[in-house]
Amino acid sequence: MGKKGINKIEPYLFILPTVILLIFILGIPLVNVVRFSLGKSNIIQGFIEWNSFGNFQYLVSSKFLKALGVTGIYVAFGVIGTVVFGILVALSLNKPMPLRGLFRSIVIIPWIVPDAFAASMWKWVLNSQYGFINQLLMELNLISQPISFLGDGKALWTVIVVRVWKAAPFMIISLIAALQVIPLDIEEAADLDGASAIQKFRYITLPYLKPVLVTTTLIVTAWTFQIFDTVYIMTTGGPARQTQLVALEIYNKAFLDYDLGTACAIALVVLLIVGMIGFFKFKRERKVEDI
């Protein structure tokens, strides 16, 4: 092989170890997930026998469809809340103000707190008997009796608020960085022209934020769709499956019902959805690079 031929394959040789590692880390488990989804399997015996697409029948059951609907609400309102709250806080922290650096540091705290610890903390804070929130509201005479934040009718919205609290710092940091590149002369010219705050946001700020906003929204969507530990610790999917997300459905099928085949079938659906989100993110980044 000549020097020209070596030069052609040299880049591939450099990435070969990484490719081999990814095959072992991702490829083999993925093949097993597909294999288990097509047969009767459990976590003790592993694969037992083929049953074709029998496991996928659960995907049209009322239990799974309800879990999918709950997940859709959780993701939709969680992402919308994160985006709106992130924009408002980022715009506020981008303005000159005393102790701005301190506030920017404080806003990162929810992001760096481990999910399991954060969920346990919120479960304690929101407890209807001894929780800090209820105690404070009653001391201020805002309520006459404790509110069951994790009870019937409120649990889903409570875990959505906790999700926004946890994910918003990532959105805020990303948007603050994007706000730094907006030329000051454009804003000054808009002020001279008498543009209102809403007009400046719509025609100046938003166009500059859009590339980062789209990318971070896709990332937060993928993260939110896969959330398990926070909701599991706070509600375990209750009450009455009102917070039963698809991720919890996978856990219950695999480790409580010992039905690994159905759990893998559900996991493939999650993988497909998250993969589609990743594909749109990749296409978006390529489009930005081309511009």
N, C-alpha and C positions, 0 to 999 in steps of 0.2 A: 504494500500500500504506500503510495507516494505521500509527500508532504501535504499536497492539496486535499487528499482524502482524509488524512489525519485531522487537518484543520476543520473539515466538515463535521466529523463525529466528536471532536473535542468538547464542544459545549454539552453534548448529550452525556458524555462520560462524567462531567462535573455534577450533573443533576441525577445521575443514576443511583447513587446511595440514597438520596432523598426519596426517589420514586420507589425503591425497594422498601424503604421504611414505611412509606405511606401505604403500600400494598399490605404490609403486615398489620399496621395500626388501623387502617380503614377498610381496605379491600376484603380481607378475610372475615372480619366481623359482619360486614355488609352481606357477603355471600351466605353466611350462617343465618342472618336475619331473614333473608329471602327463603332459604331452605326450611327454616322452622315455620315460616308463615304458610308454607304449602303442606304442612303435615301436622299430626298430633304430637305435641311436644310439651314437656314441663321442665322446671328448673332442676329437678332431681335426676330424671332419666335422660333428659335431652330429647333428641329426635326419636320418636317411637315408630310412626308409620305415616305414609302419605295419605292425605285426604283431599288432594287436588286444591280447589279454591274454597273449601268448606269454612275455613277460618274467616274469610272475607265476608261471609254472610252476616257476621256481627256488625259490619259497617253500615248496614241498613236497618239495624234494630233501633227501637225507640230509645234505649239507654245511651247508645253511642251518639245518635243524632241529637239527643238533648245535651250530651257532653260537648258535642261539636258546636251547638248553638251557644252554650254558656261560654265556651272558649272564644267564639266570635265576638260576643259582647265584651268579654274581658280584654281581648286584643284591641278591638275598635276603640273603646272608651279609654283604655290604658294608653294607647298610642296618641289619640287626640289630646288627652289631658296632658301627656308629657310634652307634646309639641307646643300647645298653647301656653302652658306654664313655663316651659323652657324659653320661649320667645319673650314673654313678659319679663322674666327675671334677667335674661341676657341683656335686653334693652335697658333695664334699670341699672344693672351693674356696669354697663358700658359708659354711662354718664359720669362726669367728674363729681365726686362726692367724698366726704370725710370717711376714712377707714374703708375705702373701696377694696383695697387688697385683702383686708381682714374678712370682709363679707364674701369675697370670691373664694377665699380659703374655706370658710365655713360651709359654703354651698356644696363643696365636694364631699363632705363627710358622709352623707347617705350612700354615695356611690362606693366608698371604700369600706363601708361596714359589711361584713359577711352576711349573705342572705339569711342563713339560719339564725344568726344572732339578731338581725333586724326583725325577722318574723316573730321570734320569741319576745323581743322587746315590745313590739306593737300588740301582741296578744295579751301581754301583761298590762300595758297602758290602757287598752280598750276594754278590759274586763269589766263586766257589768256590776260586780260586787266590790272589788277593791281597786279598780283601775284609776289611774291618775286623771284621765279625761273626765270621767263621770264625777269624781270627787270635786274637781275644779268647777265644773258646770253647776253642781249643786251648791257649792260654796258661794258662787256668784248669783245664785237664785235664778239661773237661766232654765233649769229643769227642776221638776218636783220629785221625779223618781229616775233611777238609773236607766240609761239607754243600752239595750243589748245590740251593740254594734256588729257583733258576729252572730246574731240571731236571725230568725226568719225574716226575709225581705230586705235585710240590710247587709248581710254578709258579703254578697258579691260586690256591692258598691264600696264596701270597706276595703276589700283586698285590691280593688282597682285603685283606690286612693293611695294605698301603700305602694302599689306598683309605680304609680306616678312619682311618688316621693323618692323611690329607689332609682328610677331611670332618668329623672329630670336632670341631675347633675351632668350626665354625659351630654345631653342635648344643650345644656347651658354653656358648658365649656366649649363645645364645638361652635356654637353660634357666636359666642364672644370673640373667638378667634377669627371668625368670618367678618364680624363687624369692624375689626381693626383695619381691614383692607379698603374700606369705603373712603374715597378721597374726601378730605375736608372741604376742598374748594367747591365740590358739587353741593354739599349741604349748605355752605355759605351762600352760594348762588341761589339755592332754593329759598333760603331765608330772605334774601334781598327781593325775590320775586313775590314774597308774601305767601308762600306755600304753608299749608297747615301741617300739623304733626301727622295726621292721617295720610295726607297727600305725600309727604316725604317718605313715610313708611311704605306706601304702596308703590311709588314710582322710583324710589332710590334704594331704600334699605332692602325691601323684599327681593328685587332682582339680584342683588349681591348675595343674599342669603340662600337663594333658591338651590344652587348646586349642593351646598352643604346640608341644607334642610332636607332635600330629597334623599341623600345618602344616609344621613343619620336616622331619618324616619324608617327607612327600610331595615337598618340594623336593629333599631328598637323594636320593630315589628317582629323580626325573627327571634330576638331575645324573649319578647313577651309571649310568643306562641309556645316557647319551650319551657316556660316557668313551671316548676314543680315544687321545690322545697318551701318557698314562701307560703303558698296556698295550703300545702299539706300540713305544715306546722300550725298555721293559724286556724284552719277549719276542717282539715282532713276531708275536704270535699262537701261537707255539710253546710247548713242543715238541709236534710232531704235532697241531697245532690245539687243544691243550688250553686255551689262553687266547684262542682265536679268537672275539672278541665280534662282535656284529652290526655295530657301528661299523667294525671292521676289515674285515668282509666287504664293506661298502659301498666302502671304500677300495680293496680288492683288485680288486673288479669294475670300478670306474671307472678306476683308474690303472695296474693291472697287466694286467688282461684286456681293457682298453679297451672294456668292455661297459657303457656309460653307461645304457642302457635298464634293464638288470637292477639296476644300482646305485640308480637312481631308484625302481624298484619296491620295493626293500628299504627305501629311505629313507622311502617313504610309510607303510610298516608302522611304522617307528620314530616317525614323526610322529603316527600314529594313537594309539600307546601313550602317548607323552608328552603328547599332547593330552588323552587320557582322565585322566591324572594331574593335569594342569592344571585340568580340569573339576571333578574331585573337590576340589581345593584351593579353587577358586572357590566351590563349593557350601558347603564347610566354613566359609570366611570369611563368607559371607552368613549362615549359620546362627548363627555367633558374634555377628555384628552385630545380628541379630534378638533374641538373648538380652539 
